[in-house]
């Protein structure tokens, strides 16, 4: 008796799944696909940029490398007050 009842419920579930149209949870929309592709392209571009920057720094002489580091530290120090905290909420 119990097996027949389970079998009926299983058949009912299978029929309801077969009859209902595709669920949007299982199928990605074209917008989601485009966003995913765009994010992958952006990540690839960022990686290529970082690799190129690393290679550029590696190709410089020691003197130029030191000068570049000093210049970056100096600009960071000058721009420290200009950075905005975007996580703070205003009342």
C-alpha positions, 0 to 999 in steps of 0.5 A: 500500500505504502509503495503504491502511494509513493509510486503515485506521488513520484509519477505525479511529480514527474508529470508536473515537471514534464508539463510545466515550462522551463524554469528561469532558474535553470536557464540564464537570460541573455543579459546574465550571459552577456554580463558573465562574458563581459566580466570574463573579458574584463578580468582577462584585460586586467590580467594582461595589463598587470602582466605588461606593467610587471614586464615594463618594470622588469625591463627598467634599469635599477636606477629608473626602478628606484626613481619610479618607486620614489615617484609613486610613494611621493604621489601617494603621499600627496594624494592621501587626503584626496581619496574618498571613503566610499563605504561611509554612509551619509546621513 
